Amino acid sequence: MSSPIVGTTESTPIVGPRAIVAGHGEFAAGLVSAVQQITGRGAQLIPVAVNKLSVQDIEDLLRTRMVEADVRVIFTDLQAGSCTMASRRILRGMDDAVLIAGANLPTLLDFVFAEGRTAPEAARHAAERGRAAISAHGAGA
């Protein structure tokens, strides 16, 4: 049985986990489900729900998932939320890891298609694309 592809070539898509998506309620599962439905590349993302967990419990859970999957990227729902606070603690001193707070669907879509970049590079690029995808329309916008 062959192991999942974690790198890529020009013609080979990335398969296997590259990042964690963490958030409250069904935020993470919903985004990962949408990425899967749109692209078929949801396996690159590990959804983590943190319902009714303390910051310490979230930190322990995320650290365990990072080690198990050997990922260096965490996407979270809120800039000042408990997932982000826990992730900041984990990433202290990890020069090769990235936290993207306030993730949205365009961010994750860009990330899963960034085949020529390392996961941290892809996450930084995706954050810019996700930010640019937000717009206001209508009266007063």
C-alpha positions in Angstrom: 0.0 0.0 0.0 1.5 3.4 -1.0 1.6 6.3 1.4 -0.2 9.6 0.7 1.7 12.1 -1.4 2.8 15.0 0.7 4.8 16.9 -1.9 4.1 17.6 -5.5 5.4 17.8 -9.0 4.0 20.0 -11.8 1.3 17.4 -12.6 0.7 15.7 -9.3 -1.8 17.2 -6.9 -1.0 17.3 -3.2 -2.8 14.6 -1.2 -2.9 14.2 2.6 -3.1 16.6 5.5 -1.3 20.0 5.1 -3.1 22.1 7.7 -5.6 22.1 10.6 -8.8 24.2 10.5 -10.0 24.9 14.0 -13.1 26.8 15.2 -16.2 26.9 17.2 -19.3 24.9 16.5 -19.2 23.3 13.0 -17.0 26.1 11.5 -14.1 23.8 10.7 -16.1 20.9 9.4 -18.3 23.2 7.3 -15.3 24.8 5.6 -13.5 21.6 5.0 -16.8 20.1 3.6 -17.1 23.0 1.2 -13.5 22.7 0.1 -14.1 19.0 -0.6 -17.3 19.6 -2.5 -15.8 22.4 -4.6 -12.3 21.0 -5.3 -12.1 17.3 -4.1 -9.1 18.4 -2.0 -10.6 18.4 1.4 -8.2 15.7 2.6 -5.5 18.4 2.8 -7.3 19.9 5.8 -8.0 18.5 9.2 -11.2 19.9 10.8 -11.0 20.4 14.6 -14.1 21.5 16.6 -13.5 23.0 20.0 -16.9 23.0 21.6 -16.9 23.7 25.3 -13.1 23.3 25.7 -10.8 25.5 27.7 -7.9 27.2 26.0 -5.5 24.6 27.6 -7.7 21.7 26.3 -7.7 23.3 22.8 -4.0 23.7 23.0 -3.5 20.1 23.9 -5.9 18.9 21.2 -4.3 21.0 18.4 -0.8 20.1 19.5 -1.7 16.4 19.3 -3.3 16.8 15.9 -0.3 18.7 14.6 2.1 16.0 15.7 0.0 13.1 14.5 -0.4 14.7 11.0 3.0 16.4 10.9 1.5 19.7 9.8 2.8 23.2 10.4 -0.2 25.4 9.5 -3.3 26.2 11.6 -6.3 28.2 10.3 -8.7 29.5 12.9 -12.0 31.3 13.0 -11.5 34.4 15.2 -8.6 36.7 15.6 -8.9 36.9 19.4 -10.7 33.6 19.9 -9.7 30.6 22.0 -8.5 28.6 19.0 -6.2 31.4 18.0 -4.9 31.9 21.6 -4.1 28.2 21.9 -2.5 28.2 18.5 -0.3 31.1 19.3 1.0 29.2 22.4 1.8 26.2 20.3 3.6 28.1 17.5 5.8 30.1 19.9 9.4 29.2 18.9 8.3 27.2 15.8 9.9 29.2 13.0 8.5 26.9 10.4 4.9 27.1 11.4 2.1 29.6 10.5 -1.2 30.6 12.1 -3.9 32.2 9.9 -6.6 33.7 12.0 -10.0 34.7 10.5 -9.9 32.1 7.8 -12.6 32.0 5.2 -13.5 29.7 2.2 -11.5 31.7 -0.4 -8.5 31.4 1.9 -8.8 27.6 2.1 -9.5 27.2 -1.6 -6.3 29.1 -2.5 -4.4 27.0 0.0 -5.4 23.6 -1.4 -4.4 24.7 -4.9 -1.0 26.1 -3.9 1.0 23.1 -5.2 4.3 24.8 -5.9 4.7 26.1 -2.3 5.4 24.7 1.1 2.4 24.6 3.4 3.5 27.7 5.4 4.2 29.7 2.2 0.9 28.6 0.7 -0.9 29.7 3.9 0.6 33.2 3.9 -0.4 33.6 0.2 -3.9 32.2 0.9 -4.4 34.7 3.7 -3.8 37.6 1.3 -6.2 36.0 -1.2 -8.8 35.5 1.5 -8.6 39.1 2.6 -8.9 40.3 -0.9 -12.1 38.2 -1.4 -14.1 40.1 1.1 -16.2 43.0 -0.2 -19.2 45.1 0.7 -22.1 45.8 -1.7 -25.3 47.7 -1.6 -26.4 51.0 0.1 -23.6 52.9 1.7 -21.0 50.4 0.6 
